[in-house]
Amino acid sequence: MSNSDLSNISAASLRRAADISEEIEALREELAGILGGSSAPSKPSTSSAPAKTQKRKYTRRATTEAASTAAPAKKKKKRARKPLSPEALANIRAAQAKRWAKVRAGKK
C-alpha cells in the first residue's frame, strides 16, 4: 500500500485495522500455547520466555454446567402499588421542578 492510499483512510478505519491486527496476534499466541509452541509467531519475541496465554473465565461448558446444577430461581410475587395521595404527588413534582431549575441555572 502506498503513502497516498494511507492518507485517504479515515482515523476510525485505521483504528479498526489496528484492533483487528491486535486480535489476530492474540489469537496466534493462544494457538501457539495450545499447540505447544509449534506455531511460529509472526514477530520475533524479545524475551526468551514463552508467551503466557490468558485463560478465558467463561466458557460455554462452564456456564451450562453451572446453570444445570443451580436451583431454579423462585419468581417473586408483584405487590399492587398503592395510589399516591395528591399531596405526595405535589411534593414529588415540586422537588423535580427544583432539580430541573438547578440544571437550567447551571447551563446559563
N, C-alpha and C positions, 0 to 999 in steps of 0.2 A: 504494500500500500504506500502510495507516495504522500509527501507532505501536504499537497493540495487537497487530497482526499481526506486527510485527518482534520484539516481546518474547516471542512464542511459538516462535520459531525457535531451534533449538539452535546452539551455537557451531560445531559441525562443519559444519552446513548453511550457516552464514554464511561459513565459511572456504572451503567448496567453491564457493559462489556467487562469492566474490571471485576464486578461482583461475580459474574459467570466464571471468569478466569480463576478467581479465588475458590469458588465451589469445585471447579474441576481439579484444582491442585489438592484440595482437602480430600476429595474422593480418591484421587490417585494414592495419597498417603494411606488412606484407610484400606484400599485394596492391597497395597504393599504389606500392610500389617496383617491382613487376613491370609495372604499367600506366603507369608514368612519372608518377605523382602525380596521375593523372586522378580517382582515387577520393578523395572528400573525407573527411578524418579526422573522427571523432565529437567530439573535443575540440580546441579551438584550441591550436595549438602555441605555446609561449612563446618559442622561438627561430626565427629566420628561415631557418636551415639545414634542408635536408630530412633526415628521419629515416633513419638507416642501418639496413638490414635485415641480420640475421645470415644468413650462408650456412650451409647445412647441410653438415656434414662428410661424412656418409654418405648417399648416395642409392642407390636401387635399381640404377641403371645402373652406378655406380662399383663397387659391391660385386660385381655379377655379372661385370663385365669383369675385375676383379681375380681373381675365383675361376676364370674360364675361362683366364686366362693363367698362373696359378700352377701349378707342378708338383704332381702328385698326391702326397699325403703317404704316406710309407712306414710300414707298420704294424710296430711293434716286437714282437719275439717275447717272450712272457712266460716268465720262468725259473721253474722249480719251486722252491718255498721249502724250505729245509732245516728239519726239525723242531728246535725248541729243546730244549735239554737241561733236565732237571728243575731243575738248579741255576740256569740262566738264568731260567727261569720263576719260581723262588722269588725271585730278585733283583728281577725286574720287579714282582712282586706286593708285595714289601716296600716298594719305592720308591713305588708307587702308594698303599699304605696310609699312608705318611708324608705324602704330598701331601694326602690326604683328611683326615688328622689335623690338618694345618695349617689347612685350610679350616674344619673344625669348630671348632677352637680360636679362630679369628678371629670366628666368629659369636657366641660367648658373651660 
